[in-house]
């Protein structure tokens, strides 16, 4: 770093309102020898306009004008060549002031290191001159304030996306996000609107233009005129829904005159609150570890007004303000399904919570069966997949389910034991691996022994058996034994069994048993 030179300040100005400039930023602007700012060729700098109340007479100004603002250019190096050349020349201009001992305040709308041009100067100058960043309020925060809606709550995750991403990538990330902010709109808005629609987020998205300024506009994202979207606009998909302490499903209050037929993108007054159309979404949390809950399921849980499910599974979902939780015993599946459908018919967005995958011995079948009753006609039902307990247990030891396998529940609560026994015998005779769910409970203690006897009629005693208990949870335990060694007393309701086939092998994996079922049969 050069000794005795001036200091470079990266000054965040906030989203546009001069009153949102921090006290420190105002002081730095007033004391700096040089005020530097960017603009397009039209010469009007938003940053300078925000900072002007804090500038003093006689300060030197460096007006850095972009040579291009789109990728259309005659520069031999194309857009990137033109912009790189501009940044190099701009850095040289600021370096001359710094080398002469002058302090330079380089203005940045929002925050200097959040999609800002300041970072290009920082990379070129901070290794030669002293540099300090004055953070600023970002447009994301300002847009959230304009909506008067929490952006995220609890463990919700906010994803910030540039609108310039490829359309399919933008769609994918929106679908995986609990809450999102899309920056750099302008001419990209048609693609953004399509990505919102394709990801199923359009009806929950809002458009905020020039947040915090006197020209602020807020609209539902689907009602925006594509031709009138400036660069300084942002799309927000809030995480919380009307189940927060905010009024249920109201569009935000929007300043300005009512929209007219001749001005489709003009400000509109907020309509009266209307009931939200309800739906039931049946979700799977995965086997236990929160990392195994998919982003799609997390988004559905965050959007729900009501959670319905077995108490143990509901307790795995973080508590969110305003979200109602309907817990019940594990033996009332039909009643639980009817409750969920009734809540949705009255306008609630209901998440029916299962462990693992909701379609594997869980609530999806119960909800769909109940929904076939004519009284629930018109209530939408969706099912979102989750990682199964069988796949989770299998992964802990390798690939015991690497070839054909069957999934069987030992519970005889909903089907006679004769049916269970017949299926066990048929699968054992077919020489497939078997994932065994619900093997025992406090009141069902004999079925594992009965299963062992049935399987030994078709499988060798040295057939590998995997016992996975509470996989993904704090009490996780995974062991590999043989069918002959299997002790029924060691199996409980939280255990999942994987019974190998004739092609299932156990090998040593650096002192840890590794199990796989070959994908081919050897002659």
PyMOL commands that set and color helices and strands:
alter all, ss='L'
color gray80, all
select helices_A, chain A and resi 18-20+23-31+46-54+78-99+118-125+139-147+167-175+186-198+202-204+221-223+226-228+290-292+295-303+311-314+333-345+363-371+374-376+389-397+417-429+447-456+488-490
alter helices_A, ss='H'
color red, helices_A
select strands_A, chain A and resi 8-12+34-39+60-65+104-108+131-134+158-162+179-183+205-209+217-220+233-237+279-284+306-310+324-328+349-354+380-384+398-399+405-409+433-437+464-469+477-482+495-499+504-509+512-517
alter strands_A, ss='S'
color yellow, strands_A
deselect
rebuild
show_as cartoon
